[in-house]
């Protein structure tokens, strides 16, 4: 299960809009699938309009900072500036974390979550 408040989802969307026309990427941090914080990452891919790469060192720095807090990585999100909120071939190929991958289609702001590389949809609850 994956949960986020409407407010934190809006913060995620605002960041992803600001990254257009590139894909934006970041982390949802929380506990037991419930998001309490949104982190933004830099997209370092050479063609960021259609791909994303997060700096592993930046991800590890954030995860290390969580050790003492009881918080954990809840999901990894990124945007698709064009196209649907479904995983691309490269999304599947680079998915090695065992947390849901949230994909936002920027043309209609449809938000879906996936277990990858299996491509099983994960239910996302948005708390109003
Ligand atoms: Zn993607």
Backbone and ligand atoms as CSV (ligand in chain L), in Angstrom:
chain,resi,resn,atom,element,x,y,z
A,1,UNK,N,N,0.837,-1.196,0.000
A,1,UNK,CA,C,0.000,0.000,0.000
A,1,UNK,C,C,0.876,1.252,0.000
A,2,UNK,N,N,0.388,2.269,-0.624
A,2,UNK,CA,C,1.128,3.519,-0.734
A,2,UNK,C,C,0.155,4.669,-0.484
A,3,UNK,N,N,0.522,5.552,0.439
A,3,UNK,CA,C,-0.355,6.677,0.787
A,3,UNK,C,C,0.423,7.987,0.719
A,4,UNK,N,N,-0.301,9.027,0.323
A,4,UNK,CA,C,0.261,10.378,0.374
A,4,UNK,C,C,-0.893,11.347,0.608
A,5,UNK,N,N,-0.617,12.443,1.271
A,5,UNK,CA,C,-1.656,13.467,1.463
A,5,UNK,C,C,-1.813,14.257,0.168
A,6,UNK,N,N,-2.985,14.849,-0.007
A,6,UNK,CA,C,-3.221,15.720,-1.164
A,6,UNK,C,C,-2.179,16.832,-1.223
A,7,UNK,N,N,-1.828,17.373,-0.056
A,7,UNK,CA,C,-0.871,18.480,0.021
A,7,UNK,C,C,0.520,18.058,-0.473
A,8,UNK,N,N,0.980,16.881,-0.047
A,8,UNK,CA,C,2.306,16.429,-0.491
A,8,UNK,C,C,2.292,16.003,-1.955
A,9,UNK,N,N,1.149,15.478,-2.409
A,9,UNK,CA,C,1.041,15.153,-3.832
A,9,UNK,C,C,1.097,16.436,-4.655
A,10,UNK,N,N,0.422,17.490,-4.182
A,10,UNK,CA,C,0.466,18.781,-4.887
A,10,UNK,C,C,1.889,19.337,-4.915
A,11,UNK,N,N,2.629,19.159,-3.826
A,11,UNK,CA,C,4.026,19.621,-3.787
A,11,UNK,C,C,4.864,18.855,-4.814
A,12,UNK,N,N,4.596,17.558,-4.927
A,12,UNK,CA,C,5.300,16.735,-5.917
A,12,UNK,C,C,4.981,17.230,-7.323
A,13,UNK,N,N,3.696,17.481,-7.596
A,13,UNK,CA,C,3.280,17.929,-8.932
A,13,UNK,C,C,3.875,19.295,-9.260
A,14,UNK,N,N,3.907,20.195,-8.276
A,14,UNK,CA,C,4.451,21.536,-8.511
A,14,UNK,C,C,5.925,21.444,-8.907
A,15,UNK,N,N,6.664,20.592,-8.211
A,15,UNK,CA,C,8.078,20.399,-8.544
A,15,UNK,C,C,8.219,19.823,-9.954
A,16,UNK,N,N,7.411,18.810,-10.276
A,16,UNK,CA,C,7.523,18.176,-11.596
A,16,UNK,C,C,7.153,19.148,-12.711
A,17,UNK,N,N,6.157,20.016,-12.459
A,17,UNK,CA,C,5.816,21.058,-13.459
A,17,UNK,C,C,7.010,21.980,-13.677
A,18,UNK,N,N,7.713,22.307,-12.611
A,18,UNK,CA,C,8.835,23.255,-12.711
A,18,UNK,C,C,10.004,22.658,-13.493
A,19,UNK,N,N,10.051,21.345,-13.589
A,19,UNK,CA,C,11.137,20.677,-14.301
A,19,UNK,C,C,10.854,20.527,-15.798
A,20,UNK,N,N,9.629,20.754,-16.228
A,20,UNK,CA,C,9.299,20.614,-17.652
A,20,UNK,C,C,10.180,21.528,-18.494
A,21,UNK,N,N,10.615,21.159,-19.700
A,21,UNK,CA,C,10.191,19.953,-20.428
A,21,UNK,C,C,10.957,18.686,-20.064
A,22,UNK,N,N,11.772,18.734,-18.985
A,22,UNK,CA,C,12.514,17.544,-18.586
A,22,UNK,C,C,11.684,16.691,-17.630
A,23,UNK,N,N,12.073,15.442,-17.522
A,23,UNK,CA,C,11.516,14.586,-16.492
A,23,UNK,C,C,12.084,15.025,-15.146
A,24,UNK,N,N,11.236,15.034,-14.143
A,24,UNK,CA,C,11.693,15.289,-12.775
A,24,UNK,C,C,11.698,13.983,-12.007
A,25,UNK,N,N,12.526,13.928,-10.975
A,25,UNK,CA,C,12.650,12.690,-10.191
A,25,UNK,C,C,12.850,13.048,-8.721
A,26,UNK,N,N,12.350,12.181,-7.852
A,26,UNK,CA,C,12.539,12.410,-6.423
A,26,UNK,C,C,12.059,11.232,-5.604
A,27,UNK,N,N,12.063,11.432,-4.299
A,27,UNK,CA,C,11.748,10.358,-3.360
A,27,UNK,C,C,10.591,10.756,-2.459
A,28,UNK,N,N,9.743,9.778,-2.144
A,28,UNK,CA,C,8.762,9.939,-1.071
A,28,UNK,C,C,9.314,9.205,0.141
A,29,UNK,N,N,9.380,9.921,1.246
A,29,UNK,CA,C,9.947,9.402,2.489
A,29,UNK,C,C,8.829,9.259,3.513
A,30,UNK,N,N,8.886,8.204,4.306
A,30,UNK,CA,C,7.853,8.049,5.333
A,30,UNK,C,C,8.023,6.775,6.115
A,31,UNK,N,N,6.901,6.200,6.513
A,31,UNK,CA,C,6.898,4.975,7.317
A,31,UNK,C,C,5.762,4.082,6.873
A,32,UNK,N,N,6.049,2.794,6.737
A,32,UNK,CA,C,5.030,1.785,6.408
A,32,UNK,C,C,4.144,2.218,5.239
A,33,UNK,N,N,4.774,2.719,4.206
A,33,UNK,CA,C,4.037,3.061,2.999
A,33,UNK,C,C,3.331,4.405,3.024
A,34,UNK,N,N,3.429,5.120,4.135
A,34,UNK,CA,C,2.755,6.414,4.250
A,34,UNK,C,C,3.783,7.539,4.112
A,35,UNK,N,N,3.569,8.393,3.133
A,35,UNK,CA,C,4.534,9.454,2.827
A,35,UNK,C,C,4.382,10.611,3.801
A,36,UNK,N,N,5.503,11.076,4.344
A,36,UNK,CA,C,5.449,12.261,5.208
A,36,UNK,C,C,6.348,13.380,4.688
A,37,UNK,N,N,7.182,13.068,3.699
A,37,UNK,CA,C,8.111,14.085,3.197
A,37,UNK,C,C,8.422,13.806,1.736
A,38,UNK,N,N,8.611,14.865,0.961
A,38,UNK,CA,C,8.944,14.738,-0.459
A,38,UNK,C,C,10.334,15.317,-0.681
A,39,UNK,N,N,11.202,14.510,-1.301
A,39,UNK,CA,C,12.548,14.979,-1.646
A,39,UNK,C,C,12.660,15.118,-3.164
A,40,UNK,N,N,13.369,16.149,-3.599
A,40,UNK,CA,C,13.609,16.359,-5.024
A,40,UNK,C,C,15.036,15.951,-5.349
A,41,UNK,N,N,15.211,15.328,-6.500
A,41,UNK,CA,C,16.552,14.944,-6.945
A,41,UNK,C,C,16.838,15.617,-8.285
A,42,UNK,N,N,18.114,15.696,-8.601
A,42,UNK,CA,C,18.506,16.258,-9.887
A,42,UNK,C,C,18.477,15.155,-10.946
A,43,UNK,N,N,17.853,15.442,-12.085
A,43,UNK,CA,C,17.865,14.485,-13.194
A,43,UNK,C,C,19.154,14.672,-13.982
A,44,UNK,N,N,20.040,13.693,-13.894
A,44,UNK,CA,C,21.364,13.820,-14.512
A,44,UNK,C,C,21.473,13.130,-15.859
A,45,UNK,N,N,20.362,12.653,-16.393
A,45,UNK,CA,C,20.437,11.959,-17.676
A,45,UNK,C,C,20.774,12.942,-18.794
A,46,UNK,N,N,21.512,12.463,-19.816
A,46,UNK,CA,C,21.939,13.348,-20.912
A,46,UNK,C,C,20.763,13.726,-21.817
A,47,UNK,N,N,19.688,12.942,-21.836
A,47,UNK,CA,C,18.462,13.329,-22.556
A,47,UNK,C,C,17.305,13.321,-21.555
A,48,UNK,N,N,17.262,14.370,-20.710
A,48,UNK,CA,C,16.311,14.381,-19.581
A,48,UNK,C,C,14.846,14.554,-20.012
A,49,UNK,N,N,14.622,14.880,-21.304
A,49,UNK,CA,C,13.234,15.011,-21.775
A,49,UNK,C,C,12.536,13.660,-21.823
A,50,UNK,N,N,13.321,12.588,-21.948
A,50,UNK,CA,C,12.705,11.268,-22.114
A,50,UNK,C,C,13.247,10.218,-21.138
A,51,UNK,N,N,14.206,10.599,-20.312
A,51,UNK,CA,C,14.786,9.632,-19.378
A,51,UNK,C,C,15.116,10.331,-18.067
A,52,UNK,N,N,15.377,9.523,-17.046
A,52,UNK,CA,C,15.868,10.116,-15.810
A,52,UNK,C,C,16.961,9.239,-15.216
A,53,UNK,N,N,17.878,9.908,-14.550
A,53,UNK,CA,C,18.895,9.233,-13.751
A,53,UNK,C,C,19.085,10.058,-12.493
A,54,UNK,N,N,18.961,9.424,-11.369
A,54,UNK,CA,C,19.267,10.104,-10.110
A,54,UNK,C,C,20.694,9.751,-9.721
A,55,UNK,N,N,21.359,10.693,-9.090
A,55,UNK,CA,C,22.720,10.468,-8.614
A,55,UNK,C,C,22.662,9.502,-7.427
A,56,UNK,N,N,23.271,8.309,-7.563
A,56,UNK,CA,C,23.195,7.343,-6.458
A,56,UNK,C,C,23.758,7.901,-5.158
A,57,UNK,N,N,24.787,8.740,-5.260
A,57,UNK,CA,C,25.385,9.319,-4.053
A,57,UNK,C,C,24.383,10.226,-3.343
A,58,UNK,N,N,23.580,10.955,-4.130
A,58,UNK,CA,C,22.580,11.840,-3.543
A,58,UNK,C,C,21.484,11.012,-2.853
A,59,UNK,N,N,21.088,9.918,-3.508
A,59,UNK,CA,C,20.074,9.037,-2.916
A,59,UNK,C,C,20.607,8.440,-1.616
A,60,UNK,N,N,21.848,7.964,-1.642
A,60,UNK,CA,C,22.427,7.343,-0.443
A,60,UNK,C,C,22.578,8.344,0.689
A,61,UNK,N,N,22.923,9.585,0.327
A,61,UNK,CA,C,23.058,10.626,1.360
A,61,UNK,C,C,21.717,10.837,2.068
A,62,UNK,N,N,20.639,10.893,1.288
A,62,UNK,CA,C,19.306,11.082,1.877
A,62,UNK,C,C,18.921,9.872,2.733
A,63,UNK,N,N,19.176,8.669,2.197
A,63,UNK,CA,C,18.790,7.468,2.944
A,63,UNK,C,C,19.591,7.337,4.239
A,64,UNK,N,N,20.878,7.694,4.204
A,64,UNK,CA,C,21.701,7.657,5.420
A,64,UNK,C,C,21.164,8.621,6.473
A,65,UNK,N,N,20.682,9.778,6.013
A,65,UNK,CA,C,20.171,10.778,6.953
A,65,UNK,C,C,18.901,10.301,7.643
A,66,UNK,N,N,18.268,9.247,7.105
A,66,UNK,CA,C,17.035,8.725,7.688
A,66,UNK,C,C,17.297,7.706,8.783
A,67,UNK,N,N,18.528,7.175,8.835
A,67,UNK,CA,C,18.817,6.037,9.707
A,67,UNK,C,C,18.320,6.245,11.137
A,68,UNK,N,N,18.592,7.414,11.680
A,68,UNK,CA,C,18.277,7.655,13.088
A,68,UNK,C,C,16.821,8.078,13.302
A,69,UNK,N,N,16.089,8.310,12.234
A,69,UNK,CA,C,14.752,8.903,12.365
A,69,UNK,C,C,13.627,7.875,12.319
A,70,UNK,N,N,13.939,6.626,11.923
A,70,UNK,CA,C,12.880,5.633,11.768
A,70,UNK,C,C,12.123,5.768,10.460
A,71,UNK,N,N,12.488,6.778,9.666
A,71,UNK,CA,C,11.853,6.960,8.367
A,71,UNK,C,C,12.538,6.065,7.335
A,72,UNK,N,N,11.834,5.836,6.255
A,72,UNK,CA,C,12.409,4.996,5.201
A,72,UNK,C,C,11.939,5.482,3.837
A,73,UNK,N,N,12.565,4.919,2.817
A,73,UNK,CA,C,12.144,5.209,1.454
A,73,UNK,C,C,10.801,4.528,1.207
A,74,UNK,N,N,9.804,5.311,0.783
A,74,UNK,CA,C,8.456,4.801,0.568
A,74,UNK,C,C,8.190,4.593,-0.929
A,75,UNK,N,N,8.697,5.493,-1.757
A,75,UNK,CA,C,8.499,5.388,-3.206
A,75,UNK,C,C,9.498,6.279,-3.920
A,76,UNK,N,N,9.723,5.957,-5.184
A,76,UNK,CA,C,10.530,6.791,-6.072
A,76,UNK,C,C,9.602,7.307,-7.155
A,77,UNK,N,N,9.575,8.620,-7.346
A,77,UNK,CA,C,8.677,9.167,-8.364
A,77,UNK,C,C,9.473,9.804,-9.494
A,78,UNK,N,N,8.855,9.806,-10.681
A,78,UNK,CA,C,9.393,10.599,-11.788
A,78,UNK,C,C,8.251,10.925,-12.744
A,79,UNK,N,N,8.509,11.869,-13.627
A,79,UNK,CA,C,7.454,12.334,-14.521
A,79,UNK,C,C,7.696,11.872,-15.949
A,80,UNK,N,N,6.611,11.785,-16.689
A,80,UNK,CA,C,6.667,11.621,-18.140
A,80,UNK,C,C,6.083,12.895,-18.752
A,81,UNK,N,N,6.953,13.774,-19.270
A,81,UNK,CA,C,6.445,15.021,-19.861
A,81,UNK,C,C,5.432,14.759,-20.973
A,82,UNK,N,N,5.634,13.700,-21.753
A,82,UNK,CA,C,4.673,13.280,-22.776
A,82,UNK,C,C,4.384,11.798,-22.553
A,83,UNK,N,N,3.146,11.409,-22.807
A,83,UNK,CA,C,2.832,9.985,-22.701
A,83,UNK,C,C,2.216,9.608,-21.362
A,84,UNK,N,N,1.859,8.353,-21.276
A,84,UNK,CA,C,1.049,7.848,-20.167
A,84,UNK,C,C,1.887,7.567,-18.921
A,85,UNK,N,N,1.175,7.386,-17.815
A,85,UNK,CA,C,1.816,7.100,-16.526
A,85,UNK,C,C,2.081,5.609,-16.375
A,86,UNK,N,N,2.694,5.056,-17.414
A,86,UNK,CA,C,3.056,3.633,-17.390
A,86,UNK,C,C,4.561,3.521,-17.626
A,87,UNK,N,N,5.180,2.472,-17.081
A,87,UNK,CA,C,6.635,2.379,-17.162
A,87,UNK,C,C,7.157,2.153,-18.579
A,88,UNK,N,N,8.239,2.855,-18.905
A,88,UNK,CA,C,8.923,2.659,-20.184
A,88,UNK,C,C,9.883,1.478,-20.053
A,89,UNK,N,N,10.460,1.090,-21.170
A,89,UNK,CA,C,11.448,0.006,-21.139
A,89,UNK,C,C,12.624,0.372,-20.230
A,90,UNK,N,N,13.087,1.637,-20.321
A,90,UNK,CA,C,14.224,2.019,-19.475
A,90,UNK,C,C,13.805,2.095,-18.004
A,91,UNK,N,N,12.535,2.465,-17.740
A,91,UNK,CA,C,12.069,2.460,-16.343
A,91,UNK,C,C,12.181,1.057,-15.757
A,92,UNK,N,N,11.788,0.062,-16.556
A,92,UNK,CA,C,11.854,-1.329,-16.079
A,92,UNK,C,C,13.308,-1.753,-15.900
A,93,UNK,N,N,14.147,-1.367,-16.877
A,93,UNK,CA,C,15.541,-1.819,-16.868
A,93,UNK,C,C,16.332,-1.244,-15.689
A,94,UNK,N,N,15.965,-0.042,-15.240
A,94,UNK,CA,C,16.752,0.591,-14.179
A,94,UNK,C,C,16.081,0.489,-12.812
A,95,UNK,N,N,15.038,-0.347,-12.701
A,95,UNK,CA,C,14.325,-0.466,-11.430
A,95,UNK,C,C,14.952,-1.539,-10.559
A,96,UNK,N,N,15.692,-1.120,-9.556
A,96,UNK,CA,C,16.280,-2.120,-8.663
A,96,UNK,C,C,15.864,-1.923,-7.215
A,97,UNK,N,N,15.151,-0.841,-6.919
A,97,UNK,CA,C,14.654,-0.647,-5.563
A,97,UNK,C,C,13.362,-1.447,-5.380
A,98,UNK,N,N,13.158,-1.965,-4.167
A,98,UNK,CA,C,11.955,-2.753,-3.895
A,98,UNK,C,C,10.855,-1.883,-3.303
A,99,UNK,N,N,10.726,-0.688,-3.788
A,99,UNK,CA,C,9.629,0.202,-3.381
A,99,UNK,C,C,8.858,0.568,-4.641
A,100,UNK,N,N,7.599,1.010,-4.497
A,100,UNK,CA,C,6.841,1.395,-5.683
A,100,UNK,C,C,7.494,2.559,-6.442
A,101,UNK,N,N,7.350,2.496,-7.750
A,101,UNK,CA,C,7.777,3.580,-8.634
A,101,UNK,C,C,6.530,4.357,-9.057
A,102,UNK,N,N,6.469,5.616,-8.667
A,102,UNK,CA,C,5.341,6.473,-9.004
A,102,UNK,C,C,5.669,7.198,-10.303
A,103,UNK,N,N,4.745,7.153,-11.246
A,103,UNK,CA,C,4.943,7.836,-12.522
A,103,UNK,C,C,3.804,8.830,-12.722
A,104,UNK,N,N,4.176,10.070,-13.066
A,104,UNK,CA,C,3.197,11.124,-13.288
A,104,UNK,C,C,3.213,11.502,-14.766
A,105,UNK,N,N,2.060,11.362,-15.437
A,105,UNK,CA,C,1.917,11.824,-16.826
A,105,UNK,C,C,1.573,13.306,-16.774
A,106,UNK,N,N,2.489,14.150,-17.281
A,106,UNK,CA,C,2.325,15.592,-17.087
A,106,UNK,C,C,1.226,16.189,-17.956
A,107,UNK,N,N,0.864,15.526,-19.047
A,107,UNK,CA,C,-0.165,16.103,-19.923
A,107,UNK,C,C,-1.538,16.097,-19.250
A,108,UNK,N,N,-1.808,15.080,-18.408
A,108,UNK,CA,C,-3.107,15.060,-17.700
A,108,UNK,C,C,-2.944,14.919,-16.186
A,109,UNK,N,N,-1.696,14.900,-15.727
A,109,UNK,CA,C,-1.349,14.757,-14.308
A,109,UNK,C,C,-1.973,13.520,-13.680
A,110,UNK,N,N,-2.082,12.482,-14.493
A,110,UNK,CA,C,-2.468,11.173,-13.991
A,110,UNK,C,C,-1.283,10.602,-13.202
A,111,UNK,N,N,-1.560,10.058,-12.029
A,111,UNK,CA,C,-0.512,9.530,-11.152
A,111,UNK,C,C,-0.785,8.054,-10.904
A,112,UNK,N,N,0.201,7.210,-11.232
A,112,UNK,CA,C,0.051,5.776,-10.987
A,112,UNK,C,C,1.331,5.237,-10.369
A,113,UNK,N,N,1.201,4.155,-9.623
A,113,UNK,CA,C,2.354,3.553,-8.944
A,113,UNK,C,C,2.508,2.114,-9.399
A,114,UNK,N,N,3.770,1.701,-9.508
A,114,UNK,CA,C,4.087,0.398,-10.084
A,114,UNK,C,C,5.161,-0.305,-9.288
A,115,UNK,N,N,5.006,-1.615,-9.170
A,115,UNK,CA,C,6.082,-2.461,-8.705
A,115,UNK,C,C,6.857,-2.874,-9.953
A,116,UNK,N,N,8.157,-2.544,-9.965
A,116,UNK,CA,C,8.996,-2.821,-11.140
A,116,UNK,C,C,10.167,-3.713,-10.731
A,117,UNK,N,N,10.684,-4.522,-11.639
A,117,UNK,CA,C,10.340,-4.608,-13.070
A,117,UNK,C,C,9.128,-5.485,-13.383
A,118,UNK,N,N,8.386,-5.945,-12.381
A,118,UNK,CA,C,7.260,-6.847,-12.663
A,118,UNK,C,C,6.115,-6.160,-13.419
A,119,UNK,N,N,6.025,-4.831,-13.268
A,119,UNK,CA,C,4.932,-4.047,-13.843
A,119,UNK,C,C,3.581,-4.489,-13.263
A,120,UNK,N,N,3.528,-4.518,-11.924
A,120,UNK,CA,C,2.266,-4.732,-11.218
A,120,UNK,C,C,1.853,-3.390,-10.636
A,121,UNK,N,N,0.605,-2.984,-10.891
A,121,UNK,CA,C,0.183,-1.689,-10.369
A,121,UNK,C,C,-0.015,-1.764,-8.855
A,122,UNK,N,N,0.404,-0.707,-8.174
A,122,UNK,CA,C,0.277,-0.585,-6.726
A,122,UNK,C,C,-0.805,0.455,-6.455
A,123,UNK,N,N,-1.727,0.133,-5.537
A,123,UNK,CA,C,-2.796,1.075,-5.226
A,123,UNK,C,C,-2.220,2.274,-4.476
A,124,UNK,N,N,-2.535,3.458,-4.958
A,124,UNK,CA,C,-2.089,4.693,-4.339
A,124,UNK,C,C,-3.295,5.402,-3.713
A,125,UNK,N,N,-3.235,5.579,-2.389
A,125,UNK,CA,C,-4.297,6.296,-1.681
A,125,UNK,C,C,-3.870,7.743,-1.480
A,126,UNK,N,N,-4.725,8.673,-1.886
A,126,UNK,CA,C,-4.463,10.086,-1.659
A,126,UNK,C,C,-5.411,10.550,-0.557
A,127,UNK,N,N,-4.844,10.968,0.577
A,127,UNK,CA,C,-5.644,11.426,1.719
A,127,UNK,C,C,-5.999,12.880,1.533
A,128,UNK,N,N,-7.278,13.162,1.604
A,128,UNK,CA,C,-7.747,14.553,1.415
A,128,UNK,C,C,-7.536,15.347,2.689
L,1,ZN,ZN,ZN,9.638,6.788,-16.982
